Amino acid sequence: MKEHVTVIPSDKTIIVDGIALPCDFEAHVSGLHALQWHDGKGELEIVSDGMITNKPIVSYTGEVRPYVDTWQATYDEINTPVIPTLEEARETRLSELNDAFEEAAKTAHLISSVGFEIDANETANRDIEGLTLVMSDTDTTMFCDYNNQFREVTKADLETMRREIVANSQRLYRIKWQYRSQIEAATTVEELDAITIRFDKTEEETDEHVQTV
């Protein structure tokens, strides 16, 4: 038995122990304005000829309990977590993988063998390609590194950086395909949930993962 129950048919609202929920129900008596049940007793507020009269509730089981059951069913529906099917969970993880890959590719950077950290995204690759096209083998130019410091570099330095950017891009793709294979091979939602998507793996971690996929 609930301690506090209020039913308001005009608002389609049932309040149980202070929690109000919109519920689909019909009043059990004609003209019911409200039902009030508190501390083991209650009243029905009945509208008749424009007047409200109060009638005592004679049975919790017969008059109050059906509303409580309706409220409870609504409460359970709202608060029961939706458990996705395996295919729904798989699609969600694949979408998360694509988003994580796009972010990793957009924000990629690496420590170049030239001696400093550089951006390693597609924009950086195009910028370096443009510089190498107009430079001779003996030219030098100022290059802005990942930390916004200018460095004097040669065409050979730029070509080295570009190769490193391409290699890093290929590494990110390898990681993506590894995760995609794991996601597609999963046979339970729990297996999918256990996959932690990371694109900050070192080259050694990537190679090790390749061998275990």
Residue pairs with C-beta under 8 A, 6 or more apart in sequence:
1 40
1 60
2 16
2 17
2 37
2 64
2 68
3 17
3 38
3 39
3 40
4 15
4 16
4 17
4 18
4 37
4 38
4 39
5 14
5 15
5 16
5 17
5 35
5 36
5 37
5 38
5 42
5 64
5 67
5 68
5 71
6 14
6 15
6 34
6 35
6 36
6 37
7 13
7 14
7 15
7 25
7 27
7 32
7 34
7 35
7 67
8 14
8 15
8 34
9 25
9 26
9 27
9 32
9 33
9 34
10 33
11 22
12 22
12 23
12 24
12 25
13 20
13 21
13 22
13 23
14 20
14 21
14 23
14 25
14 67
14 68
14 70
14 71
14 74
15 21
16 68
16 71
16 72
16 75
19 75
21 71
21 74
21 75
21 78
22 74
23 67
23 70
23 71
23 74
24 70
24 74
25 67
25 70
28 63
28 66
29 44
29 46
31 46
31 47
31 48
32 44
32 45
32 46
32 47
33 45
33 46
33 47
33 52
34 44
34 45
35 42
35 43
35 44
35 45
35 57
35 63
35 64
35 67
36 42
36 43
36 45
37 57
37 60
37 64
41 56
41 57
42 56
42 57
42 64
43 54
43 55
43 56
43 57
44 54
44 55
44 56
44 57
44 63
45 52
45 53
45 54
46 52
46 53
46 54
46 55
57 63
57 64
83 189
84 92
84 189
85 189
86 186
86 187
86 188
86 189
86 192
89 189
89 192
89 193
90 183
90 184
90 186
90 192
93 183
93 192
93 195
93 197
94 180
94 183
96 197
97 176
97 179
97 180
97 183
97 197
100 197
100 199
101 172
101 175
101 176
101 199
104 172
104 199
104 200
105 121
105 122
105 169
105 172
106 121
107 121
108 119
108 120
108 121
108 165
108 168
108 169
108 172
109 117
109 118
109 119
109 120
109 121
109 146
110 117
110 118
110 120
110 164
110 165
110 168
111 117
112 118
112 160
112 161
112 164
113 160
113 164
114 151
114 153
114 157
114 160
114 161
116 145
116 146
116 147
116 149
116 151
117 145
117 146
117 147
118 124
118 145
118 146
118 161
118 164
118 165
119 146
120 164
120 165
120 168
120 169
121 165
122 169
124 165
125 162
125 165
125 166
125 169
128 158
128 161
128 162
128 165
129 162
131 141
131 143
131 155
131 158
132 155
132 158
132 159
132 162
135 141
135 155
135 158
136 155
137 154
137 155
137 156
139 154
139 155
140 152
140 153
140 154
141 152
141 153
141 158
142 150
142 151
142 152
142 153
143 150
143 151
143 152
143 153
143 157
143 158
144 150
144 151
145 151
153 161
171 203
171 206
172 199
174 206
174 210
175 198
175 199
175 201
175 206
175 209
176 199
178 206
178 209
178 210
178 213
179 195
179 197
181 213
182 195
182 213
183 192
183 195
186 192
186 195
201 209
